Amino acid sequence: MITQAKDKLLNKYRTRIREGAIANAKKQLAMRGVAPGELGPDELEILVHDEEVKLRGRLKNYSLAALIAALTLGHF
C-alpha cells in the first residue's frame, strides 16, 4: 500500500516535470525562431531532456534553501 502511494506520487512528480520541460522547450524554440516541426524527434527529445535536468536542479536548490531557512529560523 505504501509503495503504491509512493509510486503514484513519483509518477505525478515526473509527469509535472516533463510537462514543465516541454513548455520550457517550446519557449526556447520560440525565442530562437525555430518551429518544432523543423527539428527531428531525437533533437526535440534532447532539448526536453535538458530542460528536465534544469528543472530538477532548480527544484533541488529551492528545496535545500527552504530546508536551510527552516532550520535556521528554528533556532531563533
Contacts in CASP RR format, 6 or more apart in sequence:
PFRMAT RR
TARGET T0000
AUTHOR 0000-0000-0000
METHOD contacts of the structure
MODEL  1
MITQAKDKLLNKYRTRIREGAIANAKKQLAMRGVAPGELGPDELEILVHD
EEVKLRGRLKNYSLAALIAALTLGHF
17 52 0 8 1.000
17 55 0 8 1.000
17 56 0 8 1.000
17 59 0 8 1.000
18 48 0 8 1.000
18 52 0 8 1.000
20 51 0 8 1.000
20 55 0 8 1.000
21 48 0 8 1.000
21 49 0 8 1.000
21 51 0 8 1.000
21 52 0 8 1.000
21 54 0 8 1.000
21 55 0 8 1.000
22 48 0 8 1.000
22 51 0 8 1.000
24 51 0 8 1.000
24 54 0 8 1.000
24 55 0 8 1.000
25 44 0 8 1.000
25 47 0 8 1.000
25 48 0 8 1.000
25 51 0 8 1.000
26 36 0 8 1.000
28 47 0 8 1.000
28 51 0 8 1.000
29 35 0 8 1.000
29 36 0 8 1.000
29 39 0 8 1.000
29 47 0 8 1.000
36 44 0 8 1.000
39 47 0 8 1.000
END
